[in-house]
Amino acid sequence: MMFYLDTFLAEAEESSSGVDLLLPATSELVAGVVAFGVVFFFVWKWALPALNETLDKRSSEIEGQIKEAENTKSEAEKSKQEYDALVSNADAEVQKIIDEGKQAAEKLKEDALSEARSEAEAIIEKAKSDSDAEKERVSSELKTEVADLSLEISQKVASSMSEADQKKLIEKFIKELN
């Protein structure tokens, strides 16, 4: 049988045309198809399930990482919103503290001004009362001196006047009083 196969191959090689040059020999073609079938069977039976398992495992890991990344992203956005809220609250708190400080400073200013005014009024009042008391004292002293001087003058005038002149002067004085 080998002999026929060799003869067949020899005849095929001698009568080869252009297409025969492109196609492999029939024995090579049969051996290649059988080898491909064996390799395909082993790949399909053992390698393909292992490859599918590895791909499924990798796919589930990637999905887990994507979900974890989405969770991390949502937590980061939530943290950012909380941070923004804290910052805006802090800004509002700072503004509130500044406003309270301004109000306290204004109140202190008003208190100091009112205290200064009341002290000034007290000083003015004391000065007026001291001035009135001094006027009263000076007036009293002046009246005493005027009375003393009047008495001295009247004694000197009276001693130099006659009794009739003194009576006229007293009557004139009484008329002026009425």
C-alpha positions in Angstrom: 0.0 0.0 0.0 2.9 2.2 0.5 3.9 1.5 -2.9 0.7 2.8 -4.4 0.8 5.9 -2.2 4.3 6.7 -3.4 3.3 6.2 -7.0 0.3 8.3 -6.5 2.3 11.1 -5.0 4.9 10.8 -7.7 2.3 11.1 -10.4 0.7 14.0 -8.6 4.0 15.8 -8.4 4.7 15.3 -12.1 1.4 16.5 -13.3 1.3 19.5 -10.9 -0.4 22.6 -12.0 -0.3 26.1 -10.5 -3.0 25.4 -7.9 -1.2 22.3 -6.7 1.8 24.4 -5.8 -0.3 26.5 -3.4 -2.1 23.5 -1.7 -0.2 21.2 0.6 0.1 17.5 -0.2 -3.0 15.4 0.7 -1.1 13.4 3.3 0.1 16.6 4.9 -3.4 18.0 4.8 -4.9 15.0 6.5 -2.1 14.9 9.1 -2.6 18.7 9.8 -6.4 18.3 10.1 -6.0 15.4 12.5 -3.3 17.3 14.6 -5.6 20.4 14.6 -8.5 18.3 15.8 -6.5 16.7 18.7 -5.1 20.1 19.7 -8.6 21.7 19.4 -10.1 18.9 21.6 -7.5 19.4 24.3 -7.9 23.2 24.2 -11.7 22.8 24.2 -11.7 20.3 27.0 -9.1 21.7 29.5 -7.7 25.1 28.4 -10.9 26.8 27.4 -12.7 26.2 30.8 -9.6 27.3 32.7 -9.4 30.4 30.5 -13.1 31.1 31.0 -12.8 30.7 34.7 -9.8 33.0 34.8 -11.7 35.6 32.7 -14.8 35.3 34.8 -12.7 35.7 38.0 -10.9 38.7 36.5 -14.3 40.2 35.3 -15.8 39.8 38.8 -12.7 41.4 40.3 -12.9 44.3 37.9 -16.6 44.8 38.7 -15.8 44.7 42.4 -13.1 47.3 41.9 -15.5 49.5 39.9 -18.2 49.2 42.6 -15.6 50.0 45.2 -14.4 53.0 43.2 -18.0 54.2 42.8 -18.5 53.8 46.6 -15.2 55.7 47.2 -16.3 58.4 44.8 -19.7 58.8 46.4 -18.1 58.9 49.9 -15.6 61.5 48.6 -18.5 63.6 47.2 -20.4 63.2 50.5 -17.2 64.2 52.4 -16.7 67.2 50.1 -20.3 68.3 50.7 -19.9 68.0 54.4 -16.6 69.9 54.1 -18.3 72.6 52.1 -21.1 72.8 54.6 -18.6 73.1 57.4 -16.7 75.8 55.5 -19.9 77.8 54.9 -20.9 77.3 58.5 -17.5 78.4 59.6 -17.8 81.5 57.4 -21.2 82.2 58.9 -19.8 81.6 62.4 -16.9 83.9 61.7 -19.2 86.6 60.4 -21.4 86.1 63.5 -18.4 86.5 65.8 -17.3 89.6 64.0 -20.8 91.1 64.2 -21.0 90.2 67.9 -17.6 91.8 68.4 -18.7 95.0 66.6 -21.9 95.1 68.7 -19.9 94.6 71.9 -17.4 97.3 70.9 -20.3 99.7 70.0 -21.9 99.0 73.4 -18.6 99.6 75.2 -18.2 102.8 73.3 -21.7 103.9 74.2 -21.2 102.9 77.8 -17.9 104.8 78.0 -19.5 107.9 76.3 -22.5 107.8 78.7 -20.2 107.3 81.7 -18.0 110.2 80.5 -21.1 112.4 80.0 -22.4 111.6 83.5 -19.0 112.3 85.0 -18.8 115.5 83.1 -22.3 116.5 84.2 -21.4 115.6 87.8 -18.2 117.7 87.5 -20.2 120.6 86.0 -22.9 120.2 88.7 -20.2 120.2 91.5 -18.5 123.2 89.9 -21.9 125.0 89.8 -22.6 124.1 93.4 -19.1 125.1 94.4 -19.5 128.3 92.5 -22.8 129.0 94.1 -21.4 128.3 97.5 -18.5 130.5 96.9 -20.8 133.3 95.6 -22.9 132.9 98.7 -19.9 133.0 100.9 -18.4 136.0 99.1 -21.8 137.7 99.1 -22.2 137.0 102.8 -18.8 138.4 103.5 -19.4 141.4 101.4 -22.7 142.1 103.1 -21.0 141.8 106.5 -18.3 144.2 105.4 -20.8 146.6 103.8 -22.9 146.4 107.0 -19.8 147.1 109.1 -18.7 149.9 106.9 -22.2 151.3 106.8 -22.3 151.2 110.6 -18.9 152.9 110.9 -19.9 155.5 108.3 -23.3 156.1 109.9 -21.7 156.4 113.3 -19.2 158.9 111.9 -22.0 160.7 110.0 -24.3 160.5 113.0 -21.7 161.9 115.3 -21.2 164.9 113.0 -24.9 165.5 112.4 -27.3 167.3 114.6 -30.2 165.5 116.2 -32.8 167.1 113.8 -30.8 166.0 110.8 -30.6 162.5 112.1 -34.5 162.4 112.5 -34.9 163.7 108.9 -32.6 161.0 107.7 -34.4 158.3 109.6 -37.8 159.4 108.3 -36.4 159.6 104.7 -35.0 156.0 105.1 -38.4 154.7 106.5 -40.2 156.3 103.5 -37.9 154.6 101.0 -38.5 151.3 102.7 -42.3 151.5 102.3 
